[in-house]
Amino acid sequence: MKTKLAIIALGALALTACSKLTKENYDKLEMGMSQDEVEAILGSADNCGKTMGTMACTWGNEDSKHVKIVFMGDKAVTFTYDGLK
């Protein structure tokens, strides 16, 4: 019984601790950062797509809380967000 409770508690803690998609982290982002530097702050992107020399990556769900960054030459050139608190 104690083992099950410990596993549930650990899982709940892991879920709350893994969300790096916050307004505070968004405010740490700067133009010209590499994708690796951005991922050090936000974690791995949920979705990326390449188009005409750019890479657009999204963290979160575009229907709700998300950050979208466009990289050109591995440097961040635009940032948008929605739903961050």
C-alpha positions in Angstrom: 0.0 0.0 0.0 2.8 2.4 0.9 4.6 1.6 -2.3 1.5 2.5 -4.4 1.0 5.8 -2.6 4.7 6.6 -3.1 4.5 5.9 -6.8 1.4 8.0 -7.2 2.9 10.9 -5.2 6.1 10.7 -7.2 4.2 10.7 -10.5 2.1 13.7 -9.5 5.3 15.6 -8.5 7.0 14.7 -11.8 4.0 16.1 -13.8 3.9 19.4 -12.0 7.7 19.8 -12.0 8.1 19.1 -15.7 6.0 22.0 -17.0 8.5 24.7 -18.0 5.9 26.6 -20.1 5.5 29.6 -17.8 5.5 33.4 -18.4 8.6 33.6 -16.2 10.5 31.3 -18.6 9.1 33.0 -21.6 10.5 36.3 -20.3 14.0 34.7 -20.2 14.0 34.1 -24.0 16.0 36.5 -26.2 16.2 37.2 -29.9 19.2 35.4 -31.4 19.1 32.4 -29.0 19.8 29.0 -30.6 17.2 26.3 -30.4 19.4 24.5 -27.8 19.4 27.6 -25.6 15.7 27.9 -25.9 15.2 24.2 -25.1 17.4 24.6 -22.0 14.7 27.0 -20.7 11.5 25.5 -22.1 12.4 21.9 -22.6 11.9 20.0 -25.9 9.5 21.5 -28.4 6.2 19.6 -28.9 6.2 20.3 -32.6 8.6 21.7 -35.2 8.3 22.2 -38.9 10.7 23.5 -41.6 9.6 26.0 -44.3 11.8 27.9 -46.7 14.9 28.2 -44.5 13.1 28.7 -41.3 12.1 26.3 -38.5 8.9 27.1 -36.5 8.7 25.2 -33.1 5.7 25.1 -30.7 5.8 24.3 -27.0 2.4 23.4 -25.6 -0.9 23.2 -27.5 -1.7 25.9 -30.1 -5.4 25.6 -29.0 -4.5 26.7 -25.5 -1.3 27.6 -23.6 1.6 27.7 -26.0 4.8 29.4 -27.1 5.8 29.5 -30.8 9.3 30.5 -31.9 10.6 30.8 -35.5 14.3 30.1 -36.0 16.3 31.3 -39.0 19.9 29.9 -39.3 19.4 28.3 -35.8 18.7 31.8 -34.2 15.4 32.8 -32.8 13.8 35.6 -34.8 10.2 35.7 -33.6 8.4 34.8 -30.4 4.7 34.5 -29.8 2.7 33.2 -26.8 -0.8 32.7 -25.7 -2.4 31.6 -22.4 0.7 31.9 -20.2 0.3 33.3 -16.7 
